[in-house]
Amino acid sequence: MTMNLLQDTAPLALVILGWLVVIPCAAWSVIAVRGQFLPSPLAQHAWLGAVVATAFLWQMHVRSPVGLDFGLLGGALFALVFGQARAILGLLAALCLHTVMSEASWLNFGIGGTLLAVVPACAASALQRLIERWLPRNIFVFIIGNGLFVTMAVTALASALMLSAAATGTHAVPRQLDEHIAYALLLAWGEALASGMIFSALVVFVPQAVLTYRQDTYLPPRRPSV
């Protein structure tokens, strides 16, 4: 789901709030990953590829008759693979590329970055920590809990917030917002299934590309039989 406010005129208070959130979060992310941003060439290629793929993913959207967009987000999967700080920076980079390609308003970059980058990355990382703390630490819980449940919850949250924010734009008609949120929740389920399959494939075939995966925690070596 692309952000209508990137092309629309957003309320001044929303624009200011977006920048007040994005700037410190971006600064924290840079500090958090300094010295070891991407630890291997594989992670570098995967991160750069994810930035470009996410930017193009946001280009595919459908606009409803009342001026609200529907599409895929990809932010939760980005955070699950690369972690919170790298996801915030990567999603902001993708938003820069998307803004250039769609000739959107840079003034609204703050609110777009908040809803497309900061909210998904922080929410996904928080849920991932809760799963690691409260559920058994094995690879099946890691794949299904994160790839399916976390993606579903984060995408639903981000979609609802984006629709609500987009309804405040000058060219959007806020009627039938509840119906649009219901459709967005259905789309979030589809995105969760697709993201879950991609996430499980990455964990199984290229686990070194999933920076949040620790093999010694989720797949410890077997004890020698006596």
JOCORTA-V973462 format. One record per pair of residues at least 24 apart in sequence whose C-alpha atoms are under 6 Angstrom apart, sorted by the first residue. I is the first residue (numbers start at 1). J is the second residue. Records with the same first field share a line. If there is no record, write none. Layout:
# JOCORTA-V973462
I->J  J
This chain:
# JOCORTA-V973462
1->69  70  71  72  73
2->58
4->166
5->166
6->104  105  108
7->104  105
8->169
9->169  170
10->169
15->108  111
18->110  111  114
19->110
22->110  114
29->85
43->209
51->90  94
55->94  98
66->173
67->172
75->120
76->120  124  151
79->121
81->210  211
82->211
83->212
84->121  125
87->121
88->117  118
91->117
120->154
137->218
138->218
139->218
143->200
147->196  199
148->192  196
151->192
152->188  189  192
155->188
156->185  188
